[in-house]
Amino acid sequence: MSDNGFGSGLWKNLQQVRLGEDGGIEAPVRVNGEDGIVIGADAVAAAEARQATEGGGAAPRRGLLRRLLRRG
């Protein structure tokens, strides 16, 4: 199949899906707090690129208990 044209993106993502030895499906998946669950080669690459340009992740947040005790 050609590298460009209608359906080429779908074909590229479909080629990344594999059947596991136990009969399960293996696909490129990433999970983060901003995007949620991301499935597919293009979506994973975009999420990883954005995360790399933003400094590698979200800043650590203070705990709820700590904030409540500080106010009290």
N, C-alpha and C positions, 0 to 999 in steps of 0.2 A: 504494500500500500504506500502511496506517496506520503512524503513528510509534510505536505501542506495541502490544503483543500478541505472540502466539507467532510467532517467526521474524523479528521486526522488527530485532533485532540482526544476524542473519545477512544480511538484506536490505541494511542500512546498510553492512556490511562488503563485501558483494558489489558494491555500486555504486562502491566505491573502486578496483576492479580494472579495468584498461584493457589493451587490446591495443596494443602498440607498432607502429611503422611496419615494423620488421623481422620482425614476427610473434611477438615475445616478449611475455611478460605483465609488466605493471607493476602493482605493488601497494605499499601503504604498508609499509615495512620499516625497522626500527631494530635495531642490534646494539650491545650493551654487555656489560661484564664480569659483571654481576649476573644479567641476564635471558637472556643469549644472543641468539638470533635471535628477534625479535618481529615477527609478521606480522598485519596487520589494523588497521583504524582505531581500534577500541576499545583494543586491546592497546598500540598505539603511543602513544596519548594517555595511557594509564595509566603507561607506562614513562617518558614525558617528564615527566609531572606529579611522579612520585616522585623523579626525578633532580633536578628543579628545587627540590623541598623539601629534598633532602639536600645542597644546596650545589653542585650542578653536576657531580658525579662523584667518583670515588674519589681518595683522597689519593695522591700519588706514593710509590712504594715504592722502597726502596734496592735496588740491584742485588745479585745473588747473589755476584758476584766480590768486590764491596766488603765484604760480610759475611764471606766466607770469609777474605779477607786480614786483616781486623781481628782475627779469632780466632786467627790463626796466629802 
